[in-house]
Amino acid sequence: MLNKFLGKFSKDLGIDLGTTSTLVYTPEKGIVINEPSVVAINMRTDEILAVGVEAKKMLGKTPGHIQAIKPMVDGVISDFEVTEKMLKYFIDKVHAEYFTLLPRPRVVIGIPLDITEVEKKAVEDAAKSAGAREVFLIEQSMAAAVGTRLSVTDPTATMIVDIGGGTTEIAVISLGGVVTWKTLRLAGNALDNDIIQYVREEFNILIGEQVAENIKIRIGSAAPLKEGLEMPLRGRDLINGLPKEIIISDHQVREAMSRIIRQIIENIKITLETTPPELAADIYEYGIILTGGGALLRNLDKEIAQATKIPVRVAEDPLTCVVRGTGILLANPELLNKIISPATAEY
């Protein structure tokens, strides 16, 4: 009863709880939070020092008693308590300007396709512990399709390739459900790790995750560019232990990332092979849609199109498709009820 009363003064939220970033959407204002999924904690006092952007700045730079933690791994919760604290921080931040003392919002959260019942329960419990009065779970691929304004309840096939930070989800959607799908633990973070490995092997230089991510964003590509790009790279020389700077080119970065890009394309082909022929005909006609941060990699759409012989397009603002989908579902309870993921059983 109290939750229902407090709910009248709370703002319903759509949340994309991602490995790399967490985005929060309110029907009134759209996307109000877009911050890294990182929490910095003082291990001596158990106090939260920073969440989001400020916490990400601390990665790899903290003293022994401070930890910058990424509580989400491969799209699922790896540290329940830290995830709960992060969600509570974001929920309170959204409600700060509304003078709500105890926010109790309804929350729609995107979840991976291959999530287990235990992992699903962890997401529900973390959101409820953080203050949500009702939690609705939606498959991320479905939320991404809704966020790109596709009619997911029609009897025509839509193929979504959602390349996030921790996972790549390839899904064929028709009649409000996922018909065939594949989930890979290969996405943006794996590309960063391959760049780190390449720089270590080729140049004997050790770089951090943030440097690798910056290289990928600034000069990374899936296919050759019309004009070559290069940028300075700074790290620690593994031979003498001193700081060192070199110039790295887009060709070298492409070589570093090629293994994972090939695997993603191969799995798109495998998913197409297992798709019913009627739906495969629709995909051939309407094409494949890329969403998620990985869709922003230069020429990735062209590389996939060339390999599959199917038109490929990048969704408008691919980074926010999932969270915009959750927001649309909040405003459309009828559609939400049609495609909602079943609640977990109480243990």
N, C-alpha and C positions, 0 to 999 in steps of 0.2 A: 504493500500500500504506500509506504514511504517512498520507495523507488519510483512508483507511478507519479506521485506528487512532484518529486524532484525532477522527474523526466520532463515535466511541463516547462521547466526553466533551463533545460539542456538542449544543446544543438546536436542533431543526429549527424554521425560522421561516417564517411567512407574511408577505409584505410588500405593502402598498399604496403604491406609489411614485407619489404624486400630485403635480400641479403646485403645489398649495398646501400640502398636508400629507403626511407619511410616517407610516404606521402599521405597527407590527410586532406579530405575534401568535405566542405559543408555545402548543402544545397543553396544557401543564401549567397555565399562569397566565392564558391569554387575552391580551387586548391589554396589552402591557407598555410600548409607546412610542406616543405620539400627539403628534408635534411638527411645526412648520412646516418645509417643505422649503427651508430657508435656511441658508447657510454664510457666516460672516464670516472673511475672510482678510486677514492683514497682507501686503500686496504687496511690502514690502521684504524680508521674511524668508521669505515663502511659508509662514508658520505659520498654522494654523487657530486662530482666537481663540474662536469659539463656533459651535455648531450648534443648530438648532431654535429653541426659544423665545427664548433669549438672543440669538441672531443676528437674529431677527425684530425685536427691540427696537431694533436698530441701523439698520434700514432707513431711508434718508433722513436719517440723523443722523451719518454717518461722516466723518472727515477724509479728505484725499486719498489717504493711503497704506493706508487700510483699505477693503475692499469687502465689502458684504453681497450675496452672489450667490444668485439663485434658479436652480439648475442644471437644473430641469425647466421646459420651456415647452410648452404645449398637450399635456401628457401624455407627452412624449418627452424624451429626454436632449438638452440643448443644450450642456452643458459636462461632458464625460466625466470629466475628472480630479476635478472638484469633486464630482460624483455618487458616484464611487468612494470619495472620502474621507468623504463623508456616510454612505454605506452601511457603511463600515468602522467608523465611529464608533458607529453604532447597533448593529451586530453585536457589537462589543466591549462596549458598554454592557449589552446583554442578558446576556452571558456573564461580566460582572465579578464577580457574586456566586457563580459556580460555580467560580472559580479555574482557568478553562481558559486556558492560556497561548496556544495557537494554535487558536482556534475554527474548525471546518470543518463548518458546518451544511448540511443540505439546505434549499433555499429555494424557495418558491413565490411568484412575483411576478405581479401583475395588469398586463396591457398593453392599450393601446387597440385597438379593432377595425381601424382603418385604418393600423396600424403597418407600416412597410416592413421588408424583410429586413435592411437595414443598421441601422435603428433597433432592431430586435429583437436583432440581434447585439450592439449597444452595451449593451443591458440585461443580456444574458447575461455579456458580458465585464466589465462594471462590477461585477456581483455576484460573479463568480469572483475578480476582482482584489481585492475587498474581503474575501475569505476563504471564500466558499461552495464546497463540494465538488461539489454538484449543483444545477442551476438548472432549475426547471420554470416555463414561461410559460403563463399562463391569461388568456383574454380577460376584461377587467374586467366586462363585462356578465354573462358566465357566472358569474364569481366572486360578483358581487352577487346573482344569482338563487340560487346555492347558499347564500350568507350569509343570505338571507331564508327559508331552509328550504323552498324550492320543489323539487319533484321534477323536475329538468331533463331526465331521461332518458325521461320519459313522452311518449306521442304527443299531448299537449295543448299548446296554445300559451301562452307566457308573454310578456307585453310589459313590458320593463324600460326605464325612462327614467332614466339615471344622469347627474345634473347635478353635475359636479365643479367644480374651480377653473378649469381650462383648456379642458376639452371637455365637450360633452353627447353622450352615446351613447344612441341609440334602437335597441333590438334586440328582435326577435321570436325566441324560443327554443323549440325543440321537438326531442325525441329526441337530446338531448345536443349540439346544434349550433345555430348562429345561422342562421336562415332568411333574414330580410331585416333590413337595418340601415342607419342613417345616423349619421355622426359630424359634429358641428358644432364649429368653433373658437369657440363662443360659450357661456360658462358664467359662473361666479361672478366671475372676474376682469374679464370684459367688462362685467358689470353694474356693478362698481366703477368702471371707466373711464367708463361712461356717466354715472354720478353725478358724477364729477369734472368731466366736460365740461359737464353741466347747470349745476352750481354756478358754473362759470367764465362761462358765457354769460348766466345769469340774474342773478347777483349780483356778477360781476366779482371773485370770490374764488377763490384757488388753494388747493386742499386736496391732501393726500397720499393714497396708496392705503389706508393703515391707517385714516385718518379716514373715507374712503368706505365701507370694509368695515364699520366700526362703525355707520355710519348705516344701511346695508342690513340688518344684523342686528337693530338696535334698533327701527327703525320701518318697514322695507321691507315691501311687500306686493304681490301680483299683482292683487288685486281690492279694492274698497273695504272698509274695516273698519267694524264696528258703532260703535266709538268711535274718533275720530281720535287720532292720536299726533303728537307733535312733540318736537324736542330741539334744544339749542343746537349750533351748528356754528362751529368756529373755523378760520380760515385767514389767508392773506395777501391784503390788498386790492391788486388789480392796478393801481389808479389811483394810490394814494399809497405803496404798498409797506409799509404798516404792518399789524400784526396786527388782525384784526377778528372780531367774533362776531355771528352772526345766528341766528334761529330757523327751522328747516326742518320742514315737515310731511310726513306720510305721503303725502298727495296729490301733493306735488312730487316725492318720491322715486319714487313709482309712475309718474309721468309720465316721469321720467328713464330708468326701466328698461323702459318699455312696448315699445320697438322690439325688444329682444332676446327678451322674453317672447313677443311675437307670432311671431317667427321660430322659436322652439322649438316652439310650438304648431303652426305651419304645417308644420314638418318631421315632427312626430308624425303629422299627417294624411297627408302624402305617403307615409310608411312604411306606414301602414294601407292606403293605396290599392294598394301593391305587394305586400301580404301575400296569400298563397293563401286563397281563400274559406273552406275548412275551418278554417284557423287563425284567420281573422278572426272566425268564429263563436265560437270559444273565447275570444278576447280580449273580445268583446262580453259573454260570460257571466261571465268571471272578472275582467275589468277590467285596468287599467294600474297598474303599481307604480312609484312614484318612489323613487329612492335617490340617495345623494350629498348633499353639504352644501347644494346648491341646492334640494333637496326640502323644506328647512326654511323656505323663504320663505313667509310667511303667505299663505294662500288660493290658492297655486299649484295645488293639487290641484283646488280648486273651479273655477278658471278653465279648466283643461285639460278637466275633465269637462263643463263647459258648452259648450266649443267642439267636442268630439268626440262628445258624447252617449253616453259610455262611462264606467262607474264608475272612479274613480281613488282609490288609497289610497297613503299615505306609509308606507314600510317602517318597521318598528320600529328605532329608532336608525339612520337612513339613512346617517349619516357613516361608520359602521364596517362596512357590509354587505360591501364588497369584501374587507377584511382578514379578517373572520369567515369568509367563503367560502374564502379561501386556507387558513385554519386547519382548517376542516372537511375540505378536500381532503387536507391533510397526514395527517390521521387516517384517511382512507379511500382507500388507494392504488388500489383497484379503480375508483372513480369518477374519480380523478385521471387514470388511464390512458385512460379513455373520452373525456375532454373536454380533454385537454392540447393546447396549441398545438404543432405540429411544431417540432422543433429546427432552428436555422438551419444551412445548409451551411457547412462550413469554407472560408474564403477563402485 
